[in-house]
């Protein structure tokens, strides 16, 4: 088993927000190789930005069914569940403040492909409130 080091430990802070996500199946245009492993570094796109294709470096960190961070990087993450979200560039948190709200719909992106849909269920970073 290859262990995942929680981003909270690496970044020395809490995540920015939490989403409920669902990966699309290959038949729905999702990842042909199935669900990713922990450590997956997709980009984030707000629903409604599909035309502009504006994407952000906001990474998911997947939780298990008991809301614990999945530490085994050798198993695929569940098709749906919760993920902590990390805005990589702290300098742009202010830019996202007006957009990230409970109920916001967004996507996990792999280049121009939508891999998963998600919805913000909790704001953690007080600078986003």
Secondary structure, 3 states (H helix, E strand, C coil): CCECCCHHHHHCCCCCEEEEEEECCHHHCCCCCCCCECCCCCEEEECCCCCCCCCECEEEEEECCCCCECCECCCECCCEEEEEEEECCHHHHHHHHCCCCCCCEEEEEECCEEEEEEEEEEECCHHHC
